[in-house]
Amino acid sequence: MTTDVLRIENLSVEFPTERGWTQVVDDVSLRVPAGSAVGLVGESGSGKTVTSLAAMGLLPPRGSRVSGSIRIAGRETVGLSEREMSDIRGTDVSMVFQEPRRSLSPAFTVGDQIAEVVRRHEGASKKSSVARAIEMLDAVGIPDAARRSQAYPHEFSGGMCQRVMLAIAMVCRPKLLIADEPTTALDVTVQREMLRLMKDLQAEYDVSILFITHDLGVVAEMCDSVAVMYAGQIVESTRIDDLFDDPRHPYSEGLLAAIPDPRARGTRLSSIPGAVPAPWDWPETCRFQERCRHAVAGVCDAGPVGLERLAAGRAVRCVRDGELELRGLGA
């Protein structure tokens, strides 16, 4: 039986706003089985990053309310102290962020920043930790790793800084890697190199990945399964091939239709009208209905819509599921 490296159940997150405590993540359940890569997809404002920060225990304790369950490598982390969570970060779970330069300290060499992780979690000597840092820089494809370990972040390109972040994340061989839009700021060629590197590291270090992105093309290349998130809720979860061939939620259909098709030059790009509503404007009914071309008055706005569990581990949040014929990329 496959175990889950990450299991999130009924996660809800609230932040204080001018309107009082406002929910931004609503009853989210998500699992990442050992050895797999799972994509978490949705537009900006869907709640993807907040979900990942909750999993890492990085939300401000006095500026957020987190309820539900988050289990990493079998250990419940909701309610742990910051000291307890800091022991888990780097060993059981690590995270790579979208903008690596904001995560790297300009005051220390990249080698020192990697070595510090080894000393913190494994109690290694300075000599041993420096050697591990150089080894890890080499593993992520930094040329002349011994010399470059003495360089500072500003001496690296954006793509190389992201490789350094991967080295920091992977140096203590975590069981789970959370990647939050790690290729968004990179050009297409560097992005492809990064995705290939992450797949190689996944195989070599036997790490599971939660890959957060708005780019379904990246998900197709990286992931085994996917959860689609909209307005704080999971609206569909399934195997990656099923999503592309047979989407079951209109939002998933819209995201697939928005992928540019190089064969359709000269035609207008498809888009989903409107925008993700702010958390204080979430309706009590289907949250996608105002943007949905399949919405039916009296049906889609009749009440709250639950997440229906289907066969083969699939789930969808749509009252019209079963009667709609949605178009995937194969249509």
C-alpha positions, 0 to 999 in steps of 0.5 A: 500500500502506497503511503502519503508523504503529504496528507491535507484534510479539511484545511481552512485558513483565515486572515484578518481583514477590514471585514474581520476574519476572512476565509481564504482556503476552504475545506481543502483536502489533498494528498501526495503519495510517496514517489509521486509528483502532484500538481496544484493548479489555478489562477492567482488568488485561488489559494494555492500559495496559502495552502503550501505555506500552511503545509510548511508552517510558514503562516504568521501564527498571530495573523492567521487561523489554520484548522484541519489536518496536515500530516507530513511523513505521517506526523501531524503538524497543525498545532506544532510550535515554530521550533518543532516545525523548524526541525521538520523543514529541511529534513521531512519537507523543503520548499522552493519559492518563485523568486529565489533572490528574495529567499537567498541572503545577499550577505553570505556566499551560496556555499555558506547558505547550503552548508548552514542547513546541513549543520543545523539539521545534521550537526555536521562539522564546518568542513563536512558541511562545506563539502556537502554544499559543493557536492549539492551544487554540482548535483544541481548543475552549477559548473565549477561548483567548488569555486562558485560556492564562494560566490554571492547570490548577486553573482548568479543569474536567475536560473542559477539562483533557482538551482541554488535554492534547489540545492538548499532544499535537497541537501538534507534529502527531504521526503517532500519538496514543495515547489511554488511557481519555481519556473515562472520568472525564467525564460522558456529554455531555462524553464525546461532545464529546471523541469528536467533537473527537478525530475532527475532529482526526484528520481535520484533522491526519491523525493515526492513533489507538490508542484504549484503552478498556473501553467498546465503545460508544466503540470503535464510535463512534471506531474502524475496527478493534479488538483485544480483549485478555484476560490479557495476550494479544490474543484477537481482532482484526478490523474493528469491524463484524465484531466487533459482528455476528459475534464469534468469541471468547467473551470478545468475545461477553461484552463485547458482551452486557454493553453496556446495551440501552435497549430492555430496561428492567427486565431484569437486565444481563448480565455475565461471571462472575469476574474477570481472573486475576492474571498469576501465576495465568495457566493454561498453557491458555486463559486465559478458560476458567474464565469461559467458558460455552462451555468444554469439559473436555479441549478448552479445557484441553488445552494453550496456545492460539495466535492463529489468523490468518483471512481478511480480516486477522481473528485469533482465539485459541479452540480452538473457533472455527468450531464456536461460534455466538456472538451479536453485537449483531445477533442 
